[in-house]
Amino acid sequence: MDNYIDHIESLLEECKQKKDFRGDKFKRALAKVNDVFDRRHDESCKRACDVILRCELLSPIAALWKESDSGAGDHDTITLIKTLIWNCSDRHAEFCKRCVLNTSLLNLLINGMKKYALDLHMLDDGDKRNAIRADFGILHNFLRHEPSTVDALKSLRAILTIACFRNSTFHMIQILSAVVLAFCGESITMDEIDCQYVINMIYDARGEADHIHKGQGLALEEILQFITQLVTENDKNKCAMVKANLLKSLDGIITESDHGEIMMCLELLWQLVTTESTKQSVIREQRIVKSIKDYYADASIPNEAKKKCASLLHTLKKSKNHVMLSYQWDSQNTILKLQKYLAAAGYTVWVDVNEMKGSLNNCMADAVENASIVLMGITQKYAESKNTKKEAEYAEHLGIPLLPLMLEKGYNPTGWLGILINGKIYVDLTDGSQNNFTEVTKQIQLIANS
C-alpha cells in the first residue's frame, strides 16, 4: 500500500507542476485516493490525506468546483472531488481545519445546498439526494474535527439553509439535517418517529462488520455522538429517546465495542443520568449497569474511561430509591402494615415514624427529594394537615410520581387535594385489610416503567 500511495503522490505532483487539473491523469489520481479509503486501512487513509495536503490541492479543487457550479466543469471530476473531501474529512482533523480556513470551499458547499433548500422536491431525484447526503456528511465531519466550523457556518448564514432540510419528505435527509444542527448547538426537538429512526440506526450500524450505517454513512460512534448532542441539556429529548427504548439499543456496546464507541456510549449514559427520570430508567437496565461495573473493574482500560465509569457509578449509587409514605397520624396502623409489606417485597421505605430527625421541614424536603414515588394516604384529616399538604405539593412540584391510597370510606377529596389527585390512578385500601397491598406494588411498578 505504501508504494501505491507513493505512486498517487507522484501523479498529483506531476499535475501540480504542469497545472493540469482537468485531464485524465488528475481524475485517475483522485480515483486512486478514494480507492485507498475504500480499503479502510487507517494508516493508509491518513497517509493519503497527508498527500493531499502536501500537494496543496485545496485551492485547485475549489476552482474546479466553482467551474462545475457555473456549468463549465466536468461532472465526473466533481463527483470524485466531493467523495475525496468526504473521505479525508472523516479521518483527518488537519484536513478539516484547512478546508474550513479555505472559505471558498465551505462557501461552495453551502451555496450548492441552498439550491436544494429552496426546492426540496429536487430531492425526489436519487442522484440529487445522494449529492446532498454527501454535503451533509462533509459538514458533519468538519463539525466533529474542527471547532471553528460552527462560527464559519454562522458567518455564512448557513444555519437557516441547513434547517430547511428538516422539512424534507425523506427521513434520512431530515435526520442528517438534525445531526448538523445539533453539532452547531441548535436546539432540536425529536418526535417519536425521529427517535425510533435514530435508534434503528444504532441497530443497523451494530449489525455491520465495520459498524458503519450504510444508508447514512455514519459510524456507530458518530450516531452515539449525535444522540448525545440531542439529549445534552434537553430533558424532552432524553425522555423521548428513553421512551423509544434507546437503552435497549445500547446493551452490549460497553462490552463488545472499540474504545471510541465505548467512550461515546459512556458519555451518552452520563447525559441521561443527569436527569432523575431518565436516571431511574438507566438503573432499571441492570445489564447496562453491570457492564459499566465490569468495564470499570478491568485494570487495562484507559484512565479517561475509568474516570467516566466512576462518575457514572457514583451518580447511580446516589439514586432516589426509596418509596415515601405520606400520611396523617390517625392512619398509622394501616401505613405501618403497608411499610412492612413493601419492605418484605424488597423496597426501601421512608415513613416518618422511623425517619424524622432534626428540623421537620428539612426532613420532609429530604424525604421527598430522594423519593422515587410518594404514596399518599388519603383521608379527610390528610387533606386538613399542613404537613401532608407540603409533602404532596412539593412532590408534585418536583415531578415525583404520586400514588393516592384511599384509606377512608365515603371520602371524596376536594380543594387542593382534589385538584392534585384528579385523574390519577389510585388504590382502594378502605377495608383496612392487606388484600389490596399487591395492587400497590403493581401500580408502583407500572409507574416506574412508564
N, C-alpha and C positions, 0 to 999 in steps of 0.2 A: 504493500500500500504506500510505503514511503516513496518508492520510485514513481508510482502513479501520480502522487501529489507533486513531486518534483517536475514531472512532465507537464502537469497543469500549469505550474508556476512559469515554466519556460514559455509555454504558449501565450499566457497572459502578458508576460514581459515583452514578448515579441509584438503583440498587438499594441501594447502601450508605446513602445519605441516608434512604431510606424503610425501611431494614432489611428489604427484601423479597428474600430469597434462595431463596424457594420457588416463585416464579412463573415464567411462561414467559419473561419478559424476561431473567432471570438465566441460564436454560438457553440462550437464544439467544446471550447474550454468551459463555458458556463454549464453545459450539459454534464461534463465530467465532474465539476464541483458538486452538482446536485446528485450525481451518482454516488459520490463519497458519502453523502448524508443518507442515501437510501440503504447503505450498508450498516449504518448505525453503530459505528465504532467510535467511541467518544474521543479518543486521542487523535484519530484521523480527522474527525469533524473539526476539532479545534485547530489542527494544522491548516485545514482548508480555509477556515475563517482568517487565520493569520496571513495566509497567502493573499486573500482579497484585500486586506488592509495594507500589506506591504506594497502591493501593486497600485495602491491609491486609485481604486476603481470606482469609488462612490460618486465622484463628480461626473465621469463619463456615463455611468449608469443613469444618473439623474437627467443628463442631457438626452439620452436615448428615450427615457420615459416621457420626457416633455415632448419630444418629436412624435411619439406614439399618440399622445393625447391630442395633438394638433392634426392627426390623421396622416402624418408623413412617415411614421415609424413602422417597423416590421412586427407583426403580432406575435410571431413565434419567439422573437428575441425578448419582447416584454414579458411573455409568459415565463421564460427562463429566468429573467431578472427578478420577477416577483417571487418565484419559487426559491431562488438563491437567497433573497433577503429574508424570506420566511424561515428558511433553514438556518442561516447564520445567526439570525436574531434569537432563535430558540436556544442556541448553545453558547453564545459568546457575548459577555457583558460589554466588552470594549467595542465590539461591532455595533451594538445598540447605541452606545454613547456617541459614536462617530456619526451614525445615521441621524440621531436627534439633533446633534450640533449642525449637521448639514441640512439646514432648514428647508432647502428646496425639495429634498426627498420627502419630508413629512408633509410639506405643502401639497405636493403632487398626490400623495396618498389620500389626504383629506378632500382635495378637490375632486378626485375620482369618486370618492364615496358620496359626495354631495349630489352627483347626477342621479344616483340610485335613491338617495333620501328624498329627493323631490318627486320621484315617481317610483314608488315601491313595487308597482306592477311589473316593472322591468325584471324583477327577481323571479318572475314566473319562468324565465328562461334559465335552464340549468347551468349553462356556461357563465352567465352573469352572476348567478347565485354562488357558484364556486369562486368567482373572482372576488366577490365581497367577503366570502368566508376567508379567503387568503388575506385580504386587507385587515380584517379583524384579528386574524392570527398574528400578523406583523405588529399591530398596535398592542396587542396583549403581551407579546414578547418584549417590546420596548418598555412597557409599563412595569413588567416584572424585573427587568435588569437595570433600568436607568431612571432614577428618581426624578430627573428634570423633565421627563416626558409629560407629566401632568401639567406643569406650567407652560410647556411648549404648546400643548393641545389647547389650553385655555387662551393663550395669546392668539391662536389661530381661530378662536371661537368655534372649536370643533365639537364641544360637548353637545350642543343642540343637534348638530348633524348626526352624531352617534346615537342620541336619544330617539331620533326619528325611527330607527330600526326596531325599536320596541313595539312599533305598530305593524310590523311585517306580519303577513299571514303564515309565515314559516317559523315554527317554534325554534328551530335551530338558529335562525338569524336573531330572533328575539333574545335568546339566551346569550349569544355571543355579544350582543349589544349590552346586555346586563353585566357580563363579565368585565368589559372595558369600562363601563360607567362605575362599577364598584371599585375598580382599581384607581379610578380618578377621584374617589372619595364621595361620589354622588350617592344619595340615599335611594335604594331600590327596594320596593315592596314586592315580595314574591307571593303570588296566589297559589292555590292548591295544585293547579296544573303545572305551574313553573317548578314548584318544589319537587313534584313527582318526576318531572322530566330530568331535573338535575340529579336526583338520587338514582334514577335509572342509568345516568351517565357513569356513576360510580361503579355500578354492577357491570356495565358494558366494558369499561376500562379494565376492571379487575379480571374480566374474562379473556382479555388479550394477553398473549405471552409477553409483550413489551409494555403492558399497562397503559396503552395509548388508545383513547376513544377514536375509532376510525371515522365516525361521522363528523366530529368537531375538530379532530386533530389535536385534542388536548390530552396531556398526560394525566394520570391519576393524581399526582402531586399538584398539578395546576388546578384540577377540579376541586380538590380539597381546599386549596388556597382561595379559590373563588368563593366557595361556601363560607369560609372563614371571614372573608371580607364582607359578605352579605349579613352575617349574624353579629359582627362586631358592633356593639352599642346599638343594636336593633332588636329589642325583645320580641317584636311581632314576627320578624323573620325566624328568630330562634324557635319560637313556639310553633310556627307553621312548618318548619323543617322537621322538628321532632315529631309533630303530629303526623307527618307524611312518612314516618319510620326511617328517618336519617340514621338513627343509632344502629338499626339492624344492618344497614349497608356498610357500617364501619367495622363490624365484628370481624376480627381476624387480621385487620390491617397491621396492628401493632406486632403481631407475632409472625406475620408472613411476608411483610414488605421490606423495601430497602430503607436506608436511613432517612432520605429526604421525605418519603411518603409517611414514615412513622412520625417524624417531627411535625409535619403539617397536620397529621391526624391528632397529635397531642395538643397542638395549638388550637385546633378547632374544638376539641373537647374542653380546653381551658376557657374558651369564649362561652361555651354552653353552661359551664358550672358557675359563671359569674352571675347568673340569674337563677333565683331559687326554684322556680317551677321546672326549668329545664335541668337544673342540677339534680332534682329528685328523679327525673327520667333517666339520667345517666346512672344514678345509684341503683335503679331497678334493673339496669342491664348488667347483671353480675358477671357475664363473660367478658365484657369490656373492662370492668373494674379489676377482675382477676388478671387480665392480660397486662394492664398497667402495672400491677403489683409484680407479676412475673418478670416483666421487662426491667423494672426498677431493680430487681434482685440480681440481674445479670451484671456481673462485675466488669464485663468488657464494653459496656455501652459508653458512648462519649459523655463528658461532663454536662454538656448542654441538655442532653436527653435526660440525664439523671436529675438535674435541677427541675426540669419541667414535670417529670413524674412525681417528684417530691412535693411540688406545689399543688399538683392535682390531688394527690392522695391526702395531703393535709386539708385541703378545702373540702373534699368529700367526707373526711372524718368529722369535720365541724358541722355536718349536715343537720338540718332540722329533722329530727327523727322521733319526737315524742307526740303522742296523742294527748291533747289537753282536754280535761273535763271541766267545763264551766257550769256551775250550778249554784243554786241558793241553798243555804244550810239545811232547810227543812227536808230537802230531797237526798240527804247524805246517805241514807240507808241503801236506796237503790243505786246510787252513784258508786258507792264502795263495792257493791256486788259486781257492778259492771267493770270497775277497775280491776278486780281480782280476775274476772273472766278474760279481759283483754290482755292482762299480764301473762296469763296462762297460755294465751294464743300467740305469744311472742312479741307483743307490743310494749314499748316503753311508754308509761302513762304518767302524765303530770296531773296531780289533783291537790288542791290547796291544803287539805288536811295533813298532807305529808311534806309539802314543799315550801310553804310560806315562811320566809325568814327576812328580817330587816324591814326596810321600807315597803309598805303594801303596794304602792303604785309601781315601784321599781320591780318588785317581784312579779306583779301581774304583767307588766310590759315584757319582762324577760321570758315569762311563760308563753305569752302569745307569740312573740317574735321568733321563738325557737320551736314552734309547733308546726307539724306538717298538716294538721287538721284540728279544728276545735269542735268538740261535741257539746251542744247546748242543752241543758236540762230544762225544758220549757214548762214553766208554771206561772201562775199569777204573780207569785212572790218574786220569781226570776225577773219578770217584767218591771216590778217595782223597785228592784235592787239597783242602787247606783253603781256598785262594783261590777255586777254581771253585765250591766249596760256598757260600762267602759271596756270590759274584755271583748264583748261581742262586736261592738262598733270598731274597736281598734283592729281586731282580726279582719273584719270586712275591709277596712281602710288599707290594710297591708296585702289584701288579695289572698288571704289564707282561707282555704275551704271551710265552710260551716256545715255541720250536720245537726239539724234540730232533733232532739229526742223528746217526744211528747210524754210528759210524766203526770199530767193532771187531767182526769176525765172531765169532759164538757168544757174545757177551757179553750177558747178561740182567741189567739193573740191579736191585739190591736195596737195602735200607736206606733212607737219606734220599733217595737219587736215585730209587729205585724208586717210593717214595711220591709224589715230586714230579712225575714224568712219567707216572704211571699214568693211562691213559685219554686221553692227549694224542696227537694225530696226529704221526707222525714221518716223516722222510725217510731212506731207506737209502742211505748212501754207503760201504758196507763194501768195495766192489770197488776203491776207490781211484781210479776214473776220474771224469771230469766228466759222465758220461752223465745223472746224475740232478740236475745243477745246475738244470736248467729246472724240476724239481719243487720245488726250494727256493723259487724266485721265485714259482711258482704258489701255494704254501702261504702265503708272506708276503702275497700279495695277498688270498687268502681270509681270512686272519686280520685283515688291515687293514679289510676290508669287512664283517666280522661284527659 
